[in-house]
Amino acid sequence: MTATLHKPVMLNEMLDWIAPKDNGVYIDGTFGAGGYSRAILRAADCRVFAIDRDPSTHRFAEKLEQEFPDRFVWLLGNFSDMCSLVAMHGVHAVDGIVLDIGVSSMQLDVAERGFSFKNDGPLDMRMSDEGMKASDIINTASEGELADIFYYYGEEKMSRRIATAVVAARELAPIERTHQLAEIIRKVAGGQKGKTDPATRSFQGLRIYVNQEFESLENGLKAAEDMLAPGGRLVVVTFHSLEDRIVKRFTHSRCGKLGEHSRHMPQHQADSAGWDAPRFFLPKPEKRLPTEAEIDENPRSRSATMRMMTYAKAGERA
Ligand SMILES: C[S@@+](CC[C@H](N)C(=O)[O-])C[C@H]1O[C@@H](n2cnc3c(N)ncnc32)[C@H](O)[C@@H]1O
């Protein structure tokens, strides 16, 4: 099956917030098919360092490398390592960072990548080509571990029953294919109400676990804080509530919204009490959702949430 080219989500809203300027330097931490990078490069005479952990995305980078040879650099790696990745190019502070979290349409559509229960393929699910595959986890993790993965990363209420069924099935034969796993889950969870396939949540949980997505996001946000120059801007687009909660918690803790009293406390007292100094300003509203028109045109955007923030300038308090 050929993959659909990934359509960037909330592209105009991202550009509005990042507001690329001439001579600016930007990081696109989730390059994918390069929609965000291309838009930033076209908006101003700026430089973009684009990171993706998936080596197959380099084919999209090649076009931008030709079009913008002095202004565009593609880097293979995890955005949580953005500081060291761009430091290799002599860059230690940037004017804007964009993170468009999750999987791309290309990753989902190619059966061999093993992300989708719709297309049968090997149970892989790795965005990079390193680390444990989903099949390694499904065939070796304990019943309790599997239940936790489905519950905590997939919010699957029937996690325990699904884990029991997986363990019973793998005793008969290893589970190596996406359709094999989806059928096992559907037999247990098929009675759930709604239009969503019963395998959706467990597949999401497994994918997040395989790619350690929450850890990457938490570390990526901290790295973004270290990389942004004063006044620099951050945009994070997430696709489900668990990820959005991580971003919201981070931004609120960095703008003084968590621990209300720390906002009014002299900074030296807040520091000695161990509170993080407020380092980000949040706009009002602090998040944006896709328009109805975008959802009609690109249904994948339906579950997107965009959060925006500005790194505080020296001496300013959020
Ligand atoms: C939703 S797509 C991004 C689409 C992109 N904005 C565009 O316009 O084409 C997410 C991409 O981020 C990559 N990715 C996800 N988590 C990552 C991480 N922690 N580090 C680097 N790349 C990551 C995935 O491999 C995928 O290619």
The ligand as an ORCA input file, in Angstrom:
! r2SCAN-3c Opt
* xyz 0 1
  C       2.839     14.268     13.093
  S       4.326     13.970     12.235
  C       4.952     15.582     11.906
  C       4.451     16.156     10.623
  C       5.117     17.433     10.196
  N       4.776     18.564     11.057
  C       4.784     17.795      8.767
  O       4.363     18.939      8.519
  O       4.927     16.938      7.888
  C       5.377     13.475     13.536
  C       6.805     13.151     13.126
  O       7.600     13.307     14.291
  C       8.478     12.243     14.427
  N       8.704     12.089     15.864
  C       7.819     11.728     16.811
  N       8.395     11.742     18.023
  C       9.670     12.148     17.833
  C      10.773     12.385     18.703
  N      10.667     12.187     20.012
  N      11.925     12.840     18.174
  C      12.042     13.056     16.831
  N      11.049     12.829     15.957
  C       9.872     12.387     16.456
  C       7.796     11.069     13.784
  O       8.757     10.138     13.318
  C       7.023     11.731     12.648
  O       7.772     11.739     11.457
*
